[in-house]
Amino acid sequence: MPASTRELYQRHVLNTARRSLALARGEGARVWDEDGKRYLDLGGGIAVNCLGHAHPRLARTLADQAAALIHTSNLYHNAPAAKLAERLAGLLGGGKIFFTNSGAESNECLLKLARKAGDPAGKFEVIAALQSFHGRTFGGIAATGQEKMRAGFGPMLPGFIHVPFNDLAAVEAAMTPRTAAVLIEGIQGEGGVMPARADFLLGLRRLTRERGVMLLYDAVQCGHFRTGCYQSWQRILEGVPGGDGFRPDALSMAKSLGGGFPIGAAWISEEYENVLGPGSHNTTYGGGPLGCAAANTVLDVIEDENLAANIRARGDQLLAGLRPLAGSHGITDVRGFGGMIGVVLGHEGAADLATRLAEAGLVVVPAGTGVLRFLPPLNVTAAEIDEGVAIMWKTLG
Ligand SMILES: Cc1ncc(COP(=O)(O)O)c(C=O)c1O
């Protein structure tokens, strides 16, 4: 008998993740495992599959673009990248784009940008948040405010200071003449779906401007319409006086940007767009025509199918369905926006609960050990949300 997928993984793939199902195919918010069992996928490939699985327009774009031009390297121009950069910069009101292949690489670009911009003044320190997550590269783990991600990999890249999230006074107290940047996630994802407070965002923007410090925004998980707005600050600051003027100095993106095709990007505001000049930073695959064509189609579908409004409504529905769980079953809180909702368990059983939910036909994603994350596709339907909520209630008993 040939070895199973699980057996081949055990023999040949590094054991760096707690893997569960062996998935074979998907359609919309449904996935099937190798035995043909069907699941409702409200984990979205950890906030990546924003159009669900096998969206016909995305599949067609990938096939058409692959038949025309897959890769060129960064030595040449290509039309899909030019168009995507124009659209992303347009959404952010100006500035320029550096294309990458993942979230960690997008953050590397932000960190190198901050050091290069700060270098003439001897500024290199970055203040980041406790419980943050910024990726698994050396820059990423140094920036990440979780000791367990760094354990055994020392010595760390120097110059990172961690302070409690949503604590403006702590950021101010950590600032020194060497501070180059403050780096935050708009909504901490891996840290347990913890949104930035409006007053924290506005206070940070004011403080960083006053001190000549860059404000770097990691939108890898919470960006790209996941909250019902293009960027999470637009949702968090909605209706808040002064909120319209908020914009970070640079931003990292990946995950939903390609809807499943691996592509990332860093956006850099006009003020800093000339800091990284020719030869200062690059990547072979960044801005390839295949990934950029995919990302353009993702944006087209989000616009054409009005998915920002959909995920906003579906998120409200999901919150309404899950919130009554708080206070029972050990659940202490249900929080988040749109397609980024966290169920805070009040115990360390997130992985075990995710396994029980999968057995019951629902795929969701743990965040750390104590929070369960719902990261559904932006085109999830009202019936699918109802179904997911029902499975959750039934499984909790
Ligand atoms: C906020 C945030 N930043 C960065 C990353 C790293 O992205 P990638 O895994 O694509 O390198 C992640 C991944 O979960 C993330 O959630």
The ligand as a Tripos MOL2 file, in Angstrom:
@<TRIPOS>MOLECULE
LIG
   16    16     1     0     0
SMALL
NO_CHARGES

@<TRIPOS>ATOM
      1 C1          0.5390   40.3290   11.5190 C.3       1 LIG1
      2 C2          1.4200   39.3800   10.7880 C.ar      1 LIG1
      3 N1          2.5950   39.8170   10.3280 N.ar      1 LIG1
      4 C3          3.4290   39.0040    9.6550 C.ar      1 LIG1
      5 C4          3.1150   37.6940    9.4340 C.ar      1 LIG1
      6 C5          4.0560   36.8050    8.6910 C.3       1 LIG1
      7 O1          3.5520   36.5340    7.4260 O.3       1 LIG1
      8 P1          4.1440   35.3140    6.5840 P.3       1 LIG1
      9 O2          3.7780   34.0640    7.3030 O.co2     1 LIG1
     10 O3          3.4850   35.4460    5.2370 O.co2     1 LIG1
     11 O4          5.6170   35.5180    6.5110 O.co2     1 LIG1
     12 C6          1.8920   37.1870    9.9000 C.ar      1 LIG1
     13 C7          1.5320   35.7730    9.7080 C.2       1 LIG1
     14 O5          0.6830   35.2150   10.3580 O.2       1 LIG1
     15 C8          1.0320   38.0550   10.6070 C.ar      1 LIG1
     16 O6         -0.1510   37.6290   11.0750 O.3       1 LIG1
@<TRIPOS>BOND
     1     1     2 1
     2     2     3 ar
     3     2    15 ar
     4     3     4 ar
     5     4     5 ar
     6     5     6 1
     7     5    12 ar
     8     6     7 1
     9     7     8 1
    10     8     9 2
    11     8    10 1
    12     8    11 1
    13    12    13 1
    14    12    15 ar
    15    13    14 2
    16    15    16 1
@<TRIPOS>SUBSTRUCTURE
     1 LIG1         1 GROUP 0 **** ****
